[in-house]
Amino acid sequence: MEEEDLLAEYLEYEVNVYLLPSVVSPHGEPYEFGQLTACSRTGVVLQQDRLLTYIPFSSIQKIEIKPKPTLWERLTGS
């Protein structure tokens, strides 16, 4: 199974993309947070507010996928 096939199952999920230390600026955040909107053989696209951000796999250390809230969590807001 290819990386993009695995990630395609998680489109529209909230994710944290942790960047390699070599690509993070000295005062930058070590990760990007957003909604996974697309993936390809070369990288992923995150939606952050109204901005789309492309991140190549060569810059990614790991991707943490946030589970979608359950019905109870959506109803109670917890």
PDB file of N, CA, C and O in Angstrom:
ATOM      1  N   MET A   1       0.839  -1.171   0.000  1.00  0.00           N
ATOM      2  CA  MET A   1       0.000   0.000   0.000  1.00  0.00           C
ATOM      3  C   MET A   1       0.890   1.243   0.000  1.00  0.00           C
ATOM      4  O   MET A   1       1.813   1.346   0.807  1.00  0.00           O
ATOM      5  N   GLU A   2       0.616   2.173  -0.893  1.00  0.00           N
ATOM      6  CA  GLU A   2       1.376   3.410  -1.008  1.00  0.00           C
ATOM      7  C   GLU A   2       0.993   4.382   0.107  1.00  0.00           C
ATOM      8  O   GLU A   2      -0.085   4.269   0.690  1.00  0.00           O
ATOM      9  N   GLU A   3       1.884   5.342   0.402  1.00  0.00           N
ATOM     10  CA  GLU A   3       1.606   6.328   1.444  1.00  0.00           C
ATOM     11  C   GLU A   3       0.337   7.104   1.154  1.00  0.00           C
ATOM     12  O   GLU A   3      -0.482   7.317   2.048  1.00  0.00           O
ATOM     13  N   GLU A   4       0.168   7.535  -0.116  1.00  0.00           N
ATOM     14  CA  GLU A   4      -1.007   8.347  -0.428  1.00  0.00           C
ATOM     15  C   GLU A   4      -2.302   7.549  -0.308  1.00  0.00           C
ATOM     16  O   GLU A   4      -3.349   8.114   0.008  1.00  0.00           O
ATOM     17  N   ASP A   5      -2.239   6.230  -0.559  1.00  0.00           N
ATOM     18  CA  ASP A   5      -3.429   5.390  -0.383  1.00  0.00           C
ATOM     19  C   ASP A   5      -3.810   5.313   1.088  1.00  0.00           C
ATOM     20  O   ASP A   5      -4.991   5.384   1.428  1.00  0.00           O
ATOM     21  N   LEU A   6      -2.830   5.169   1.954  1.00  0.00           N
ATOM     22  CA  LEU A   6      -3.077   5.107   3.387  1.00  0.00           C
ATOM     23  C   LEU A   6      -3.646   6.430   3.898  1.00  0.00           C
ATOM     24  O   LEU A   6      -4.607   6.443   4.666  1.00  0.00           O
ATOM     25  N   LEU A   7      -3.056   7.524   3.473  1.00  0.00           N
ATOM     26  CA  LEU A   7      -3.513   8.836   3.935  1.00  0.00           C
ATOM     27  C   LEU A   7      -4.854   9.231   3.331  1.00  0.00           C
ATOM     28  O   LEU A   7      -5.582  10.021   3.934  1.00  0.00           O
ATOM     29  N   ALA A   8      -5.203   8.705   2.158  1.00  0.00           N
ATOM     30  CA  ALA A   8      -6.480   9.050   1.519  1.00  0.00           C
ATOM     31  C   ALA A   8      -7.664   8.669   2.404  1.00  0.00           C
ATOM     32  O   ALA A   8      -8.725   9.287   2.314  1.00  0.00           O
ATOM     33  N   GLU A   9      -7.498   7.674   3.246  1.00  0.00           N
ATOM     34  CA  GLU A   9      -8.559   7.268   4.166  1.00  0.00           C
ATOM     35  C   GLU A   9      -8.829   8.347   5.215  1.00  0.00           C
ATOM     36  O   GLU A   9      -9.878   8.330   5.859  1.00  0.00           O
ATOM     37  N   TYR A  10      -7.897   9.281   5.394  1.00  0.00           N
ATOM     38  CA  TYR A  10      -8.000  10.285   6.447  1.00  0.00           C
ATOM     39  C   TYR A  10      -8.205  11.700   5.909  1.00  0.00           C
ATOM     40  O   TYR A  10      -7.977  12.670   6.632  1.00  0.00           O
ATOM     41  N   LEU A  11      -8.631  11.833   4.654  1.00  0.00           N
ATOM     42  CA  LEU A  11      -8.937  13.151   4.124  1.00  0.00           C
ATOM     43  C   LEU A  11     -10.053  13.765   4.952  1.00  0.00           C
ATOM     44  O   LEU A  11     -10.976  13.070   5.376  1.00  0.00           O
ATOM     45  N   GLU A  12      -9.968  15.043   5.178  1.00  0.00           N
ATOM     46  CA  GLU A  12     -10.915  15.820   5.985  1.00  0.00           C
ATOM     47  C   GLU A  12     -10.705  15.640   7.491  1.00  0.00           C
ATOM     48  O   GLU A  12     -11.484  16.181   8.276  1.00  0.00           O
ATOM     49  N   TYR A  13      -9.686  14.906   7.916  1.00  0.00           N
ATOM     50  CA  TYR A  13      -9.351  14.778   9.338  1.00  0.00           C
ATOM     51  C   TYR A  13      -8.406  15.905   9.716  1.00  0.00           C
ATOM     52  O   TYR A  13      -7.662  16.411   8.875  1.00  0.00           O
ATOM     53  N   GLU A  14      -8.437  16.297  10.984  1.00  0.00           N
ATOM     54  CA  GLU A  14      -7.469  17.237  11.530  1.00  0.00           C
ATOM     55  C   GLU A  14      -6.170  16.476  11.791  1.00  0.00           C
ATOM     56  O   GLU A  14      -6.192  15.368  12.327  1.00  0.00           O
ATOM     57  N   VAL A  15      -5.039  17.074  11.412  1.00  0.00           N
ATOM     58  CA  VAL A  15      -3.747  16.413  11.590  1.00  0.00           C
ATOM     59  C   VAL A  15      -2.705  17.408  12.098  1.00  0.00           C
ATOM     60  O   VAL A  15      -2.811  18.613  11.871  1.00  0.00           O
ATOM     61  N   ASN A  16      -1.708  16.881  12.781  1.00  0.00           N
ATOM     62  CA  ASN A  16      -0.475  17.598  13.100  1.00  0.00           C
ATOM     63  C   ASN A  16       0.601  16.986  12.219  1.00  0.00           C
ATOM     64  O   ASN A  16       0.790  15.770  12.220  1.00  0.00           O
ATOM     65  N   VAL A  17       1.299  17.816  11.473  1.00  0.00           N
ATOM     66  CA  VAL A  17       2.405  17.340  10.646  1.00  0.00           C
ATOM     67  C   VAL A  17       3.690  17.854  11.294  1.00  0.00           C
ATOM     68  O   VAL A  17       3.945  19.058  11.312  1.00  0.00           O
ATOM     69  N   TYR A  18       4.488  16.941  11.820  1.00  0.00           N
ATOM     70  CA  TYR A  18       5.746  17.295  12.468  1.00  0.00           C
ATOM     71  C   TYR A  18       6.844  17.350  11.415  1.00  0.00           C
ATOM     72  O   TYR A  18       7.054  16.400  10.660  1.00  0.00           O
ATOM     73  N   LEU A  19       7.532  18.471  11.383  1.00  0.00           N
ATOM     74  CA  LEU A  19       8.554  18.704  10.376  1.00  0.00           C
ATOM     75  C   LEU A  19       9.921  18.240  10.866  1.00  0.00           C
ATOM     76  O   LEU A  19      10.184  18.192  12.068  1.00  0.00           O
ATOM     77  N   LEU A  20      10.776  17.902   9.922  1.00  0.00           N
ATOM     78  CA  LEU A  20      12.147  17.544  10.264  1.00  0.00           C
ATOM     79  C   LEU A  20      12.853  18.771  10.837  1.00  0.00           C
ATOM     80  O   LEU A  20      12.619  19.887  10.374  1.00  0.00           O
ATOM     81  N   PRO A  21      13.708  18.581  11.832  1.00  0.00           N
ATOM     82  CA  PRO A  21      14.410  19.720  12.430  1.00  0.00           C
ATOM     83  C   PRO A  21      15.197  20.540  11.404  1.00  0.00           C
ATOM     84  O   PRO A  21      15.377  21.744  11.587  1.00  0.00           O
ATOM     85  N   SER A  22      15.658  19.914  10.348  1.00  0.00           N
ATOM     86  CA  SER A  22      16.468  20.622   9.348  1.00  0.00           C
ATOM     87  C   SER A  22      15.661  21.620   8.518  1.00  0.00           C
ATOM     88  O   SER A  22      16.251  22.478   7.862  1.00  0.00           O
ATOM     89  N   VAL A  23      14.321  21.533   8.529  1.00  0.00           N
ATOM     90  CA  VAL A  23      13.508  22.455   7.728  1.00  0.00           C
ATOM     91  C   VAL A  23      12.764  23.483   8.583  1.00  0.00           C
ATOM     92  O   VAL A  23      12.048  24.329   8.048  1.00  0.00           O
ATOM     93  N   VAL A  24      12.927  23.416   9.900  1.00  0.00           N
ATOM     94  CA  VAL A  24      12.250  24.354  10.797  1.00  0.00           C
ATOM     95  C   VAL A  24      13.164  25.551  11.031  1.00  0.00           C
ATOM     96  O   VAL A  24      14.342  25.394  11.352  1.00  0.00           O
ATOM     97  N   SER A  25      12.605  26.750  10.866  1.00  0.00           N
ATOM     98  CA  SER A  25      13.405  27.955  11.121  1.00  0.00           C
ATOM     99  C   SER A  25      13.657  28.080  12.625  1.00  0.00           C
ATOM    100  O   SER A  25      12.918  27.499  13.419  1.00  0.00           O
ATOM    101  N   PRO A  26      14.683  28.825  13.026  1.00  0.00           N
ATOM    102  CA  PRO A  26      15.040  28.913  14.442  1.00  0.00           C
ATOM    103  C   PRO A  26      13.885  29.331  15.356  1.00  0.00           C
ATOM    104  O   PRO A  26      13.811  28.865  16.493  1.00  0.00           O
ATOM    105  N   HIS A  27      12.999  30.184  14.895  1.00  0.00           N
ATOM    106  CA  HIS A  27      11.900  30.649  15.733  1.00  0.00           C
ATOM    107  C   HIS A  27      10.562  30.101  15.253  1.00  0.00           C
ATOM    108  O   HIS A  27       9.506  30.559  15.690  1.00  0.00           O
ATOM    109  N   GLY A  28      10.605  29.119  14.356  1.00  0.00           N
ATOM    110  CA  GLY A  28       9.374  28.560  13.800  1.00  0.00           C
ATOM    111  C   GLY A  28       8.823  27.413  14.631  1.00  0.00           C
ATOM    112  O   GLY A  28       9.501  26.871  15.503  1.00  0.00           O
ATOM    113  N   GLU A  29       7.596  27.062  14.345  1.00  0.00           N
ATOM    114  CA  GLU A  29       6.961  25.930  15.013  1.00  0.00           C
ATOM    115  C   GLU A  29       7.464  24.626  14.385  1.00  0.00           C
ATOM    116  O   GLU A  29       7.667  24.569  13.172  1.00  0.00           O
ATOM    117  N   PRO A  30       7.668  23.585  15.190  1.00  0.00           N
ATOM    118  CA  PRO A  30       8.157  22.309  14.647  1.00  0.00           C
ATOM    119  C   PRO A  30       7.057  21.471  13.999  1.00  0.00           C
ATOM    120  O   PRO A  30       7.313  20.345  13.574  1.00  0.00           O
ATOM    121  N   TYR A  31       5.851  21.998  13.918  1.00  0.00           N
ATOM    122  CA  TYR A  31       4.754  21.256  13.305  1.00  0.00           C
ATOM    123  C   TYR A  31       3.775  22.214  12.639  1.00  0.00           C
ATOM    124  O   TYR A  31       3.774  23.415  12.909  1.00  0.00           O
ATOM    125  N   GLU A  32       2.951  21.665  11.772  1.00  0.00           N
ATOM    126  CA  GLU A  32       1.864  22.399  11.136  1.00  0.00           C
ATOM    127  C   GLU A  32       0.572  21.677  11.501  1.00  0.00           C
ATOM    128  O   GLU A  32       0.531  20.447  11.500  1.00  0.00           O
ATOM    129  N   PHE A  33      -0.484  22.429  11.813  1.00  0.00           N
ATOM    130  CA  PHE A  33      -1.780  21.854  12.166  1.00  0.00           C
ATOM    131  C   PHE A  33      -2.799  22.293  11.125  1.00  0.00           C
ATOM    132  O   PHE A  33      -2.818  23.453  10.713  1.00  0.00           O
ATOM    133  N   GLY A  34      -3.641  21.364  10.704  1.00  0.00           N
ATOM    134  CA  GLY A  34      -4.693  21.717   9.757  1.00  0.00           C
ATOM    135  C   GLY A  34      -5.495  20.498   9.365  1.00  0.00           C
ATOM    136  O   GLY A  34      -5.333  19.413   9.924  1.00  0.00           O
ATOM    137  N   GLN A  35      -6.363  20.700   8.392  1.00  0.00           N
ATOM    138  CA  GLN A  35      -7.209  19.615   7.899  1.00  0.00           C
ATOM    139  C   GLN A  35      -6.547  19.038   6.657  1.00  0.00           C
ATOM    140  O   GLN A  35      -6.196  19.775   5.736  1.00  0.00           O
ATOM    141  N   LEU A  36      -6.378  17.725   6.632  1.00  0.00           N
ATOM    142  CA  LEU A  36      -5.775  17.046   5.486  1.00  0.00           C
ATOM    143  C   LEU A  36      -6.761  17.101   4.326  1.00  0.00           C
ATOM    144  O   LEU A  36      -7.843  16.519   4.396  1.00  0.00           O
ATOM    145  N   THR A  37      -6.385  17.802   3.259  1.00  0.00           N
ATOM    146  CA  THR A  37      -7.311  17.958   2.134  1.00  0.00           C
ATOM    147  C   THR A  37      -6.895  17.186   0.901  1.00  0.00           C
ATOM    148  O   THR A  37      -7.737  16.879   0.057  1.00  0.00           O
ATOM    149  N   ALA A  38      -5.611  16.863   0.773  1.00  0.00           N
ATOM    150  CA  ALA A  38      -5.144  16.106  -0.391  1.00  0.00           C
ATOM    151  C   ALA A  38      -3.809  15.463  -0.064  1.00  0.00           C
ATOM    152  O   ALA A  38      -3.078  15.918   0.816  1.00  0.00           O
ATOM    153  N   CYS A  39      -3.507  14.402  -0.786  1.00  0.00           N
ATOM    154  CA  CYS A  39      -2.208  13.752  -0.649  1.00  0.00           C
ATOM    155  C   CYS A  39      -1.812  13.186  -2.008  1.00  0.00           C
ATOM    156  O   CYS A  39      -2.663  12.828  -2.822  1.00  0.00           O
ATOM    157  N   SER A  40      -0.523  13.113  -2.232  1.00  0.00           N
ATOM    158  CA  SER A  40      -0.002  12.578  -3.481  1.00  0.00           C
ATOM    159  C   SER A  40       1.264  11.786  -3.173  1.00  0.00           C
ATOM    160  O   SER A  40       1.609  11.575  -2.010  1.00  0.00           O
ATOM    161  N   ARG A  41       1.943  11.357  -4.215  1.00  0.00           N
ATOM    162  CA  ARG A  41       3.191  10.615  -4.011  1.00  0.00           C
ATOM    163  C   ARG A  41       4.284  11.492  -3.418  1.00  0.00           C
ATOM    164  O   ARG A  41       5.240  10.983  -2.834  1.00  0.00           O
ATOM    165  N   THR A  42       4.147  12.805  -3.564  1.00  0.00           N
ATOM    166  CA  THR A  42       5.232  13.699  -3.149  1.00  0.00           C
ATOM    167  C   THR A  42       4.974  14.447  -1.850  1.00  0.00           C
ATOM    168  O   THR A  42       5.915  14.959  -1.244  1.00  0.00           O
ATOM    169  N   GLY A  43       3.711  14.524  -1.403  1.00  0.00           N
ATOM    170  CA  GLY A  43       3.441  15.261  -0.179  1.00  0.00           C
ATOM    171  C   GLY A  43       1.968  15.367   0.142  1.00  0.00           C
ATOM    172  O   GLY A  43       1.136  14.682  -0.452  1.00  0.00           O
ATOM    173  N   VAL A  44       1.653  16.238   1.093  1.00  0.00           N
ATOM    174  CA  VAL A  44       0.278  16.418   1.554  1.00  0.00           C
ATOM    175  C   VAL A  44      -0.100  17.901   1.462  1.00  0.00           C
ATOM    176  O   VAL A  44       0.763  18.779   1.442  1.00  0.00           O
ATOM    177  N   VAL A  45      -1.411  18.155   1.407  1.00  0.00           N
ATOM    178  CA  VAL A  45      -1.932  19.518   1.420  1.00  0.00           C
ATOM    179  C   VAL A  45      -2.818  19.659   2.650  1.00  0.00           C
ATOM    180  O   VAL A  45      -3.732  18.865   2.871  1.00  0.00           O
ATOM    181  N   LEU A  46      -2.527  20.688   3.447  1.00  0.00           N
ATOM    182  CA  LEU A  46      -3.317  20.991   4.633  1.00  0.00           C
ATOM    183  C   LEU A  46      -4.096  22.276   4.398  1.00  0.00           C
ATOM    184  O   LEU A  46      -3.612  23.206   3.753  1.00  0.00           O
ATOM    185  N   GLN A  47      -5.310  22.311   4.934  1.00  0.00           N
ATOM    186  CA  GLN A  47      -6.058  23.559   4.953  1.00  0.00           C
ATOM    187  C   GLN A  47      -5.933  24.134   6.349  1.00  0.00           C
ATOM    188  O   GLN A  47      -6.314  23.503   7.335  1.00  0.00           O
ATOM    189  N   GLN A  48      -5.393  25.339   6.417  1.00  0.00           N
ATOM    190  CA  GLN A  48      -5.202  26.047   7.682  1.00  0.00           C
ATOM    191  C   GLN A  48      -5.980  27.350   7.567  1.00  0.00           C
ATOM    192  O   GLN A  48      -5.572  28.266   6.854  1.00  0.00           O
ATOM    193  N   ASP A  49      -7.097  27.424   8.268  1.00  0.00           N
ATOM    194  CA  ASP A  49      -8.028  28.540   8.098  1.00  0.00           C
ATOM    195  C   ASP A  49      -8.428  28.580   6.621  1.00  0.00           C
ATOM    196  O   ASP A  49      -9.051  27.641   6.126  1.00  0.00           O
ATOM    197  N   ARG A  50      -8.079  29.651   5.919  1.00  0.00           N
ATOM    198  CA  ARG A  50      -8.426  29.744   4.491  1.00  0.00           C
ATOM    199  C   ARG A  50      -7.221  29.523   3.586  1.00  0.00           C
ATOM    200  O   ARG A  50      -7.299  29.735   2.375  1.00  0.00           O
ATOM    201  N   LEU A  51      -6.134  29.106   4.160  1.00  0.00           N
ATOM    202  CA  LEU A  51      -4.886  28.937   3.439  1.00  0.00           C
ATOM    203  C   LEU A  51      -4.611  27.458   3.187  1.00  0.00           C
ATOM    204  O   LEU A  51      -4.771  26.640   4.093  1.00  0.00           O
ATOM    205  N   LEU A  52      -4.201  27.102   1.974  1.00  0.00           N
ATOM    206  CA  LEU A  52      -3.777  25.740   1.663  1.00  0.00           C
ATOM    207  C   LEU A  52      -2.253  25.696   1.711  1.00  0.00           C
ATOM    208  O   LEU A  52      -1.580  26.549   1.134  1.00  0.00           O
ATOM    209  N   THR A  53      -1.721  24.702   2.400  1.00  0.00           N
ATOM    210  CA  THR A  53      -0.275  24.570   2.564  1.00  0.00           C
ATOM    211  C   THR A  53       0.162  23.208   2.050  1.00  0.00           C
ATOM    212  O   THR A  53      -0.344  22.178   2.497  1.00  0.00           O
ATOM    213  N   TYR A  54       1.104  23.201   1.111  1.00  0.00           N
ATOM    214  CA  TYR A  54       1.681  21.957   0.603  1.00  0.00           C
ATOM    215  C   TYR A  54       2.938  21.642   1.401  1.00  0.00           C
ATOM    216  O   TYR A  54       3.791  22.510   1.586  1.00  0.00           O
ATOM    217  N   ILE A  55       3.056  20.403   1.876  1.00  0.00           N
ATOM    218  CA  ILE A  55       4.243  19.977   2.623  1.00  0.00           C
ATOM    219  C   ILE A  55       4.771  18.703   1.963  1.00  0.00           C
ATOM    220  O   ILE A  55       4.078  17.687   1.950  1.00  0.00           O
ATOM    221  N   PRO A  56       5.992  18.743   1.415  1.00  0.00           N
ATOM    222  CA  PRO A  56       6.550  17.546   0.784  1.00  0.00           C
ATOM    223  C   PRO A  56       6.928  16.490   1.830  1.00  0.00           C
ATOM    224  O   PRO A  56       7.317  16.822   2.950  1.00  0.00           O
ATOM    225  N   PHE A  57       6.809  15.226   1.448  1.00  0.00           N
ATOM    226  CA  PHE A  57       7.169  14.140   2.361  1.00  0.00           C
ATOM    227  C   PHE A  57       8.621  14.233   2.810  1.00  0.00           C
ATOM    228  O   PHE A  57       8.961  13.784   3.904  1.00  0.00           O
ATOM    229  N   SER A  58       9.481  14.813   1.975  1.00  0.00           N
ATOM    230  CA  SER A  58      10.898  14.923   2.343  1.00  0.00           C
ATOM    231  C   SER A  58      11.108  15.863   3.541  1.00  0.00           C
ATOM    232  O   SER A  58      12.189  15.869   4.130  1.00  0.00           O
ATOM    233  N   SER A  59      10.093  16.653   3.907  1.00  0.00           N
ATOM    234  CA  SER A  59      10.189  17.571   5.047  1.00  0.00           C
ATOM    235  C   SER A  59       9.441  17.083   6.280  1.00  0.00           C
ATOM    236  O   SER A  59       9.457  17.739   7.321  1.00  0.00           O
ATOM    237  N   ILE A  60       8.784  15.925   6.163  1.00  0.00           N
ATOM    238  CA  ILE A  60       7.911  15.441   7.236  1.00  0.00           C
ATOM    239  C   ILE A  60       8.612  14.385   8.076  1.00  0.00           C
ATOM    240  O   ILE A  60       9.182  13.427   7.555  1.00  0.00           O
ATOM    241  N   GLN A  61       8.557  14.585   9.400  1.00  0.00           N
ATOM    242  CA  GLN A  61       9.070  13.595  10.341  1.00  0.00           C
ATOM    243  C   GLN A  61       7.973  12.583  10.676  1.00  0.00           C
ATOM    244  O   GLN A  61       8.202  11.374  10.643  1.00  0.00           O
ATOM    245  N   LYS A  62       6.768  13.094  11.002  1.00  0.00           N
ATOM    246  CA  LYS A  62       5.637  12.211  11.271  1.00  0.00           C
ATOM    247  C   LYS A  62       4.337  12.985  11.116  1.00  0.00           C
ATOM    248  O   LYS A  62       4.313  14.215  11.165  1.00  0.00           O
ATOM    249  N   ILE A  63       3.256  12.234  10.926  1.00  0.00           N
ATOM    250  CA  ILE A  63       1.922  12.821  10.824  1.00  0.00           C
ATOM    251  C   ILE A  63       1.068  12.210  11.919  1.00  0.00           C
ATOM    252  O   ILE A  63       0.941  10.990  12.016  1.00  0.00           O
ATOM    253  N   GLU A  64       0.485  13.070  12.741  1.00  0.00           N
ATOM    254  CA  GLU A  64      -0.388  12.628  13.834  1.00  0.00           C
ATOM    255  C   GLU A  64      -1.824  12.945  13.417  1.00  0.00           C
ATOM    256  O   GLU A  64      -2.165  14.105  13.181  1.00  0.00           O
ATOM    257  N   ILE A  65      -2.660  11.916  13.327  1.00  0.00           N
ATOM    258  CA  ILE A  65      -4.040  12.075  12.874  1.00  0.00           C
ATOM    259  C   ILE A  65      -4.959  12.154  14.079  1.00  0.00           C
ATOM    260  O   ILE A  65      -4.965  11.263  14.929  1.00  0.00           O
ATOM    261  N   LYS A  66      -5.737  13.226  14.146  1.00  0.00           N
ATOM    262  CA  LYS A  66      -6.686  13.415  15.241  1.00  0.00           C
ATOM    263  C   LYS A  66      -7.961  12.633  14.925  1.00  0.00           C
ATOM    264  O   LYS A  66      -8.493  12.756  13.822  1.00  0.00           O
ATOM    265  N   PRO A  67      -8.462  11.832  15.868  1.00  0.00           N
ATOM    266  CA  PRO A  67      -9.713  11.114  15.605  1.00  0.00           C
ATOM    267  C   PRO A  67     -10.874  12.085  15.492  1.00  0.00           C
ATOM    268  O   PRO A  67     -10.896  13.130  16.142  1.00  0.00           O
ATOM    269  N   LYS A  68     -11.834  11.725  14.659  1.00  0.00           N
ATOM    270  CA  LYS A  68     -13.038  12.555  14.552  1.00  0.00           C
ATOM    271  C   LYS A  68     -13.832  12.399  15.837  1.00  0.00           C
ATOM    272  O   LYS A  68     -13.841  11.317  16.424  1.00  0.00           O
ATOM    273  N   PRO A  69     -14.502  13.458  16.291  1.00  0.00           N
ATOM    274  CA  PRO A  69     -15.279  13.358  17.538  1.00  0.00           C
ATOM    275  C   PRO A  69     -16.444  12.384  17.379  1.00  0.00           C
ATOM    276  O   PRO A  69     -17.047  12.269  16.312  1.00  0.00           O
ATOM    277  N   THR A  70     -16.738  11.694  18.464  1.00  0.00           N
ATOM    278  CA  THR A  70     -17.878  10.777  18.469  1.00  0.00           C
ATOM    279  C   THR A  70     -19.169  11.582  18.506  1.00  0.00           C
ATOM    280  O   THR A  70     -19.148  12.795  18.716  1.00  0.00           O
ATOM    281  N   LEU A  71     -20.272  10.915  18.305  1.00  0.00           N
ATOM    282  CA  LEU A  71     -21.571  11.577  18.359  1.00  0.00           C
ATOM    283  C   LEU A  71     -21.772  12.229  19.727  1.00  0.00           C
ATOM    284  O   LEU A  71     -22.253  13.360  19.811  1.00  0.00           O
ATOM    285  N   TRP A  72     -21.408  11.524  20.795  1.00  0.00           N
ATOM    286  CA  TRP A  72     -21.574  12.066  22.142  1.00  0.00           C
ATOM    287  C   TRP A  72     -20.731  13.326  22.329  1.00  0.00           C
ATOM    288  O   TRP A  72     -21.204  14.308  22.902  1.00  0.00           O
ATOM    289  N   GLU A  73     -19.494  13.306  21.853  1.00  0.00           N
ATOM    290  CA  GLU A  73     -18.623  14.477  21.959  1.00  0.00           C
ATOM    291  C   GLU A  73     -19.175  15.664  21.171  1.00  0.00           C
ATOM    292  O   GLU A  73     -19.079  16.808  21.616  1.00  0.00           O
ATOM    293  N   ARG A  74     -19.750  15.390  20.008  1.00  0.00           N
ATOM    294  CA  ARG A  74     -20.337  16.486  19.223  1.00  0.00           C
ATOM    295  C   ARG A  74     -21.566  17.045  19.899  1.00  0.00           C
ATOM    296  O   ARG A  74     -21.789  18.255  19.850  1.00  0.00           O
ATOM    297  N   LEU A  75     -22.387  16.195  20.541  1.00  0.00           N
ATOM    298  CA  LEU A  75     -23.603  16.653  21.211  1.00  0.00           C
ATOM    299  C   LEU A  75     -23.310  17.446  22.482  1.00  0.00           C
ATOM    300  O   LEU A  75     -23.958  18.455  22.759  1.00  0.00           O
ATOM    301  N   THR A  76     -22.329  16.977  23.249  1.00  0.00           N
ATOM    302  CA  THR A  76     -22.043  17.616  24.532  1.00  0.00           C
ATOM    303  C   THR A  76     -20.943  18.662  24.464  1.00  0.00           C
ATOM    304  O   THR A  76     -20.769  19.452  25.392  1.00  0.00           O
ATOM    305  N   GLY A  77     -20.198  18.663  23.359  1.00  0.00           N
ATOM    306  CA  GLY A  77     -19.105  19.621  23.222  1.00  0.00           C
ATOM    307  C   GLY A  77     -17.896  19.286  24.065  1.00  0.00           C
ATOM    308  O   GLY A  77     -17.028  20.132  24.280  1.00  0.00           O
ATOM    309  N   SER A  78     -17.833  18.050  24.546  1.00  0.00           N
ATOM    310  CA  SER A  78     -16.685  17.662  25.390  1.00  0.00           C
ATOM    311  C   SER A  78     -15.701  16.820  24.641  1.00  0.00           C
ATOM    312  O   SER A  78     -14.684  16.411  25.202  1.00  0.00           O
TER     313      SER A  78
END
